[in-house]
Amino acid sequence: MDLPRGGVAERRRVRRGGFGSRREAAEALGRVRVPAAGSAAAVAVAVTVADWLELWVSTRSRAGQSTRRYYRLYVRRYLVPIFRLTLLAELDAPRVKEVFARLLRDGIGARPVSLASAHAAFKTLRTALNAAVTEGYLAQNPARCGCLPTYRRPRAVVWTEELIARWRETGERPPVAVWTAPQVARFLTAHRDHPLYVAYHLIAFRGMRRGEVAGLRWIDVDLDAGLMHVTYQVQPAGRGRARALIDPKTNSSRAWVALDAVTVHVLREHRARQLRMLTAFGAEDSGFVFQMTDGTPFDPAYLTRTFQTLGQRCGLPPIRLHDLRHTAASLALQAGVSLKIVQETLRHSSIVLTADTYVSVLPDAAREAADATAALILKHGCLVPGTTRVRGRTGSATAVLAA
């Protein structure tokens, strides 16, 4: 059976076989028989799922630039290869389930696919097929129901001495890891004179994203009031591409962030050094808090590469630059800051996201919380038989030890 390719004169022959009976073959033929020319249904039987995905991803004007970039990544790396020969009209829930089971089992080519990537690809497919339903190309979304094993967002794990020893011995590392306060202090102290020190200070102290740091302007910083407003972020640039100033990741990301006295002092020093440098190079001040000699903001990818190099020089266990943002949240929780304030500082859209990522706090804080809970009961004289009352680790709590 010959089908028009999206209304173009070019035609291609679609072959299907292996049916168990004449009735099954007739039903399959009915699904791909060309409807009235020009109708939405005609498009569905004239194009593959891959064709639709390529068209859909190229017309996502309402999505943010970062979102569109990830849509293109998952469409072209995962979805197009596995749906290249599947007609849009033929796609159904069993087919989607089968394809994604094979994707997890066999990967793409010789490259394995993680459960997190499979979930992201599935969500992209579901969004694209929702658009096909809205346009009338499909009656219902065959990817409306999940077909993958449950995936939970990795929780931040602190680099304890035990984990560090295991990492040095086996190379094993958690997917999301954070530094302790001494480790953060060690990193910042070692690189106090580095040109990007203040950028990493802001991420470690205030939990900013790397693109937000790169896009920060002096007009968005009020040092007298101890506030800064996250207004833009810099989009990472590919090879040969200019860096772009775009809106923050979400609506909630655009917000005021309070600055502590130390960070205000660090920013004042940084501004004085920056003005001296611009004068020495005869360069014009572009207004960015972190700018190169030509006035352009730093590429966020450069911030990441430099951070990884500096971390290795310190001999610290590895974390991603984004994990330094996680570190800021974990240390705030350890300091007793409420989860709601941590959410507002990180500018998460929902406290559920904050709780799901940072529900496991640092071990020392957890132990202190356990001591405090025990002390609350024990101060009323409730002692377990065979135990004795002693001072807790902090010197203020009461713990119970075997007699």
Buried (B, 14 or more C-beta within 10 A) or exposed (E): EEBBBEEEEEEEEBEEEEEEEEEEBEEBEEEBEBBEEEEEBBBBBBBBBBBBBBBBBEEBEEEBEBBBEBBBBBBBBBBBEBBEEBBBBBBBBEBBBEBBBEBBEEBBEEEEBEEEBBBBBBBBBBBBBBBBBEEEBBEEBBBEEBBBEEBEEBBBBBBBEEBBEEBEEEEEBBEBBBBBBEBBEBBBEBBEEEBBBBBBBBBBBBBBBBBBBBBBBBEBBBBEEBBBBBBBBBBBBEEEEEBBBBBBBEEBBBBBBEBEEEBBEBBEEBBEEBEEEBEEEEBEEBEBBBBBEEEBBBBBBBBBEBBBEBBEEBEBBEBBBBBBBBBBBBBBBBEEEEBEEBBBBBBBEEEEEBEBBBEEBBEBBEBBEBBBEBBEEBEEEEBEEEEEEEEBEEEEBBBBEEE
